[in-house]
Amino acid sequence: MENIRDTVKITDIIEWDKSNWAKALPFWKHHLRNENKTNETKLLKDQKVLELGGRCGGLSLWAASLGANVTCSDLENPEKIASPIHNKYPELQKLIKYESVNALDIHYENYFDVICFKSVLGGVASLHENARREMLVQIHKALRNGGQLLFAENLTATNLHMWARKMFRKYEASWSYQYFDDLRKLCSEYFDQKYCTVGFAGTLGLNETMKVFLGHIDTALFDWSLPERWRYIFIDFCMKK
């Protein structure tokens, strides 16, 4: 089992722009509250984890590799979308179940130890003005006391980033990029929070090869030299108050 968990491909966990988005994983591991800190494959052992907006279920696979019992969710047909990747890891798939869950109406209360998502708030926020707050309220309700929220989200970053998205991404009109201060303040209403921001050049790549190359430049230079508001990925660890 440990050998299987050690060989989960980062491509199967992080679908795009891997050099930068994958930085969320060590950040979360560092901050997770758990008695199994010395054994990474048991970091979430027997904990109940919900992935919201799972799409291909990458974070579900990651949580299962740390020993969690995972609910991989999306609005519709999460098993149909995620199981092709999960099937590559049959020992981990045993720890994953699938369920349709609306992030604005989570039908659990004081249940999950961990809730996680990646690049979901931008879609939810485009629905209506208060949708982000409603989602955070629902997550808070669904977590047990002391439960933990892990997420990574797209930031507006700079005018250069917003211009590039408008020019090269067709779905720009249907996505709400988040402001740094908004996310920081919104989450602190409901959770004790630790966060970081990463990435500047990576998202400007026109294909995955370019994104990975530029992501390495971000790691070497921009992640520590540029203001945190200029970076385009917000990584958050929160604990329920």
VEXDREN-2710 file (C-alpha; in Angstrom, 1 decimal):
% VEXDREN-2710
k/r/px/py/pz
1/MET/0.0/0.0/0.0
2/GLU/2.7/2.5/0.9
3/ASN/4.5/1.8/-2.3
4/ILE/1.3/2.6/-4.3
5/ARG/0.8/5.8/-2.4
6/ASP/4.4/6.9/-3.0
7/THR/3.9/6.5/-6.8
8/VAL/0.7/8.6/-7.3
9/LYS/1.5/10.9/-10.2
10/ILE/1.3/14.6/-9.6
11/THR/-0.4/14.9/-13.0
12/ASP/-3.3/12.8/-11.6
13/ILE/-3.6/15.1/-8.5
14/ILE/-3.0/18.5/-10.2
15/GLU/-4.5/18.7/-13.7
16/TRP/-2.9/21.8/-15.0
17/ASP/0.0/24.3/-14.3
18/LYS/1.5/21.6/-12.0
19/SER/4.6/23.5/-11.0
20/ASN/2.6/26.2/-9.2
21/TRP/-0.7/24.5/-8.1
22/ALA/1.2/21.5/-6.6
23/LYS/2.7/23.9/-4.1
24/ALA/-0.6/23.6/-2.2
25/LEU/0.2/20.0/-1.2
26/PRO/3.3/20.5/1.0
27/PHE/1.7/23.7/2.5
28/TRP/-1.4/21.7/3.5
29/LYS/0.7/18.8/4.9
30/HIS/2.7/21.2/6.9
31/HIS/-0.3/22.7/8.6
32/LEU/-2.6/19.7/9.0
33/ARG/-3.4/19.0/12.7
34/ASN/-2.9/15.2/13.2
35/GLU/-1.1/12.9/15.5
36/ASN/0.4/11.0/12.6
37/LYS/2.7/13.8/11.5
38/THR/5.7/11.4/11.4
39/ASN/4.1/9.1/8.9
40/GLU/2.9/10.8/5.7
41/THR/0.9/7.9/4.4
42/LYS/-1.2/8.1/7.6
43/LEU/-1.4/11.9/7.8
44/LEU/-5.2/11.7/7.3
45/LYS/-5.7/8.0/8.4
46/ASP/-9.4/7.2/9.0
47/GLN/-10.4/10.8/8.7
48/LYS/-13.5/11.7/6.8
49/VAL/-12.7/14.0/3.8
50/LEU/-14.9/15.7/1.3
51/GLU/-13.7/17.1/-2.0
52/LEU/-16.0/19.7/-3.4
53/GLY/-16.2/20.3/-7.1
54/GLY/-13.9/17.4/-7.7
55/ARG/-14.0/17.1/-11.5
56/CYS/-11.4/14.4/-12.1
57/GLY/-11.0/13.9/-8.4
58/GLY/-7.3/14.7/-8.0
59/LEU/-7.6/15.9/-4.4
60/SER/-9.7/12.9/-3.5
61/LEU/-6.8/10.7/-4.8
62/TRP/-4.3/12.8/-2.8
63/ALA/-6.4/12.5/0.4
64/ALA/-6.8/8.8/0.0
65/SER/-3.0/8.4/-0.4
66/LEU/-2.7/9.9/3.1
67/GLY/-5.1/7.3/4.5
68/ALA/-8.4/9.2/4.5
69/ASN/-11.9/7.9/3.8
70/VAL/-12.9/10.3/1.0
71/THR/-16.2/11.5/-0.5
72/CYS/-15.4/12.7/-4.0
73/SER/-18.2/15.1/-5.0
74/ASP/-19.4/17.3/-7.8
75/LEU/-22.7/18.6/-8.9
76/GLU/-23.4/15.7/-11.2
77/ASN/-21.9/12.3/-12.0
78/PRO/-18.7/12.6/-10.0
79/GLU/-18.0/8.9/-10.4
80/LYS/-18.3/9.0/-14.2
81/ILE/-15.8/11.9/-14.4
82/ALA/-13.3/10.9/-11.7
83/SER/-13.2/7.1/-11.7
84/PRO/-11.1/6.8/-14.9
85/ILE/-8.1/8.3/-13.0
86/HIS/-9.0/6.6/-9.7
87/ASN/-9.1/3.2/-11.5
88/LYS/-5.3/3.5/-12.0
89/TYR/-4.9/3.2/-8.2
90/PRO/-7.3/0.4/-7.1
91/GLU/-5.9/0.2/-3.5
92/LEU/-6.7/3.9/-3.1
93/GLN/-10.0/3.8/-4.9
94/LYS/-11.3/1.5/-2.2
95/LEU/-11.1/4.5/0.1
96/ILE/-13.1/6.8/-2.2
97/LYS/-16.9/7.0/-2.6
98/TYR/-18.8/9.3/-5.0
99/GLU/-21.7/11.6/-4.3
100/SER/-23.4/14.6/-5.9
101/VAL/-23.0/17.5/-3.6
102/ASN/-24.0/21.2/-4.1
103/ALA/-21.4/23.4/-2.4
104/LEU/-24.2/25.9/-1.6
105/ASP/-26.4/23.2/0.1
106/ILE/-24.2/20.6/1.7
107/HIS/-26.4/18.0/3.4
108/TYR/-24.0/17.2/6.2
109/GLU/-23.6/18.8/9.7
110/ASN/-20.6/18.5/12.0
111/TYR/-19.4/15.5/10.0
112/PHE/-16.2/15.9/8.0
113/ASP/-12.7/16.2/9.5
114/VAL/-11.4/17.9/6.3
115/ILE/-13.1/19.6/3.3
116/CYS/-10.9/20.5/0.3
117/PHE/-11.3/22.0/-3.1
118/LYS/-9.2/23.5/-5.9
119/SER/-10.4/26.3/-8.3
120/VAL/-14.1/26.2/-7.3
121/LEU/-14.8/29.6/-5.7
122/GLY/-14.4/31.4/-9.0
123/GLY/-17.3/29.4/-10.5
124/VAL/-19.5/29.7/-7.5
125/ALA/-18.9/33.4/-7.1
126/SER/-20.1/34.0/-10.7
127/LEU/-23.6/32.7/-9.7
128/HIS/-24.6/35.6/-7.5
129/GLU/-23.2/38.2/-5.1
130/ASN/-23.5/36.2/-1.9
131/ALA/-22.6/32.8/-3.3
132/ARG/-19.1/32.7/-1.9
133/ARG/-20.3/33.5/1.6
134/GLU/-23.0/30.9/1.4
135/MET/-20.4/28.3/0.4
136/LEU/-18.2/29.1/3.3
137/VAL/-21.2/28.9/5.7
138/GLN/-22.1/25.5/4.3
139/ILE/-18.5/24.3/4.7
140/HIS/-18.4/25.5/8.2
141/LYS/-21.6/23.7/9.0
142/ALA/-20.4/20.4/7.5
143/LEU/-17.1/20.3/9.3
144/ARG/-16.9/18.9/12.8
145/ASN/-15.5/21.1/15.6
146/GLY/-11.9/21.7/14.9
147/GLY/-12.4/20.5/11.3
148/GLN/-10.0/21.7/8.6
149/LEU/-10.6/23.4/5.2
150/LEU/-7.9/23.2/2.5
151/PHE/-8.2/25.0/-0.7
152/ALA/-6.4/26.7/-3.6
153/GLU/-8.0/29.4/-5.7
154/ASN/-7.3/31.7/-8.7
155/LEU/-6.5/35.3/-7.8
156/THR/-7.0/38.4/-10.0
157/ALA/-3.2/39.1/-9.5
158/THR/-2.2/42.0/-11.8
159/ASN/-3.6/43.8/-14.8
160/LEU/-1.2/41.8/-16.9
161/HIS/-2.8/38.5/-15.7
162/MET/-6.3/39.8/-16.3
163/TRP/-5.4/41.0/-19.8
164/ALA/-3.8/37.7/-20.7
165/ARG/-6.9/35.7/-19.5
166/LYS/-9.2/37.9/-21.5
167/MET/-7.2/37.5/-24.6
168/PHE/-6.5/33.8/-24.5
169/ARG/-9.2/32.1/-22.3
170/LYS/-12.6/31.7/-23.8
171/TYR/-14.3/31.0/-20.5
172/GLU/-13.2/34.3/-18.9
173/ALA/-16.7/35.8/-18.9
174/SER/-18.1/32.9/-16.9
175/TRP/-15.3/32.9/-14.2
176/SER/-14.9/35.2/-11.2
177/TYR/-11.2/35.7/-10.3
178/GLN/-10.9/36.4/-6.6
179/TYR/-9.2/39.4/-5.0
180/PHE/-6.5/38.7/-2.4
181/ASP/-8.1/40.8/0.4
182/ASP/-11.6/39.4/-0.2
183/LEU/-10.5/35.8/0.3
184/ARG/-8.4/36.6/3.3
185/LYS/-11.2/38.5/5.0
186/LEU/-14.0/36.2/3.9
187/CYS/-12.4/33.0/5.3
188/SER/-11.3/34.7/8.5
189/GLU/-15.0/35.3/9.3
190/TYR/-15.5/31.6/9.9
191/PHE/-12.1/30.0/10.3
192/ASP/-8.7/30.5/11.9
193/GLN/-6.5/30.9/8.8
194/LYS/-3.0/30.4/7.4
195/TYR/-2.4/31.3/3.8
196/CYS/0.3/31.9/1.2
197/THR/0.2/33.0/-2.5
198/VAL/2.4/31.6/-5.3
199/GLY/3.0/31.9/-9.0
200/PHE/3.4/34.9/-11.3
201/ALA/4.6/33.8/-14.7
202/GLY/3.2/30.3/-14.8
203/THR/-0.3/31.2/-15.8
204/LEU/1.0/33.2/-18.8
205/GLY/2.2/30.0/-20.5
206/LEU/0.2/29.1/-23.6
207/ASN/0.5/25.3/-23.0
208/GLU/1.4/23.0/-20.2
209/THR/5.0/22.7/-21.1
210/MET/5.4/26.5/-21.0
211/LYS/3.5/26.7/-17.7
212/VAL/5.7/24.1/-16.1
213/PHE/8.9/25.9/-17.3
214/LEU/7.6/29.3/-16.1
215/GLY/6.5/27.7/-12.8
216/HIS/10.1/26.8/-12.1
217/ILE/11.0/30.4/-12.7
218/ASP/8.3/31.4/-10.2
219/THR/9.8/29.0/-7.6
220/ALA/13.3/30.3/-8.1
221/LEU/12.5/34.0/-8.3
222/PHE/9.0/35.4/-8.1
223/ASP/7.5/33.5/-5.2
224/TRP/9.8/35.3/-2.8
225/SER/10.6/38.5/-4.5
226/LEU/7.2/39.9/-5.6
227/PRO/4.4/41.2/-3.5
228/GLU/1.9/38.5/-2.4
229/ARG/-1.0/40.4/-4.1
230/TRP/0.8/40.1/-7.5
231/ARG/0.7/36.2/-7.4
232/TYR/-2.2/34.3/-8.9
233/ILE/-2.8/31.3/-6.6
234/PHE/-4.1/31.7/-3.1
235/ILE/-3.4/28.6/-0.9
236/ASP/-5.3/28.4/2.3
237/PHE/-5.4/26.3/5.4
238/CYS/-8.3/27.0/7.8
239/MET/-9.6/25.5/11.0
240/LYS/-13.2/25.8/12.1
241/LYS/-13.6/28.2/15.0
END
